[in-house]
Amino acid sequence: MAAMGSTARVSHVLCARTCRFLSGRTASSSSSPISPFRGARAAAAADPKIGRRGWQWRAVRARLDVAVRPDTYREELDVKIERARSHFAAAPAPAPAPSNPDPKPLQAIELPPTEVHESARANFRMRAEFRVWHDGDRSYLAMFDSDDPKTPIEVPAFPMGSERINDLMPRFLEEIGKSEVIRRKLFQVNFLTTRKGDALVSMLYHKPVKTDGWAEAAEEMRQRLGVSIIGRSRKQKVSHRTHTHTHTTRLASTPRLLRPRTHARRDSEDEKNELYHRINP
């Protein structure tokens, strides 16, 4: 019973920490009106907008920022590390509630030794999604700011994206400017790249893509750009692919080659044998 009580107590504290983390509370914010210990019925009676679990999601507003800052990377990373660790620090007792009239302060949770691995300073994203905005005869790639979600912001370059994405962005705009069949009703483009330099470009339309002339124009565009192309519209999909896409990554310091799955699955016995020999070399 003592062990069960200790486990339940730790679980209760971890639940409270999670609620505090998701709702934006930190150890320094002791005056929050939302208590993770508040009962569901009491919370609903106090404020109908509060969910059944006694805490409330807070909208996070972030301004559009696609720039990279190599000079201040370490300082910004240190701030994120400190903020993450603060969620496990001790905190004052939450506000009393009918279900918990005498709440106790939250004790600090001792974390095991942790490691922080820095990422690349630039060109670290292998995929990107842009709206294609048309202004008369001109088209450009755009994103939106959460403070003004209806006003497109032109993105001429995307330093967070891979070098392949940045190479394709102006060439893609040049290509759609040459063909009205490709450009018309195009509202979004997604770039997916690999470390080997392969790329997949998905174009989304407000019109059916299975129309006369689109497939031929897309195939010519694919050959000039050297990419695979997928056209999507409501209940329709047309693919123009290269032979294969490969991506090399490292897992536990061992190079492995990740390939897309094919329609013909390997026999299960062969998979078991391969797995056995990997585990027992």
MODAQUI-V43781 format. One line per field, one symbol per residue. phi: phi as a letter, one per 20 degrees, with the letter a starting at -180 (. if undefined). A space follows every 50 residues. Layout:
# MODAQUI-V43781
phi: ???
This chain:
# MODAQUI-V43781
phi: .fffffffffffffffffffffenfcfeeedffedfefffffffffbffe ffenccfdfddcffbdedcgfdgffffffffffffffdefbfffffbgfb fcfdfeefdfefgddddfeffbldeebbccedddcmedcbebcceffbfd dfdfcfbcffffffffffgffffffffecfffffmfcbcddcccfenfbc ddddcebfeecfnfffffffffffemceccdcbgmcbcdcdefaccbdcd clmdfcdedffefefffffffffffffffdf
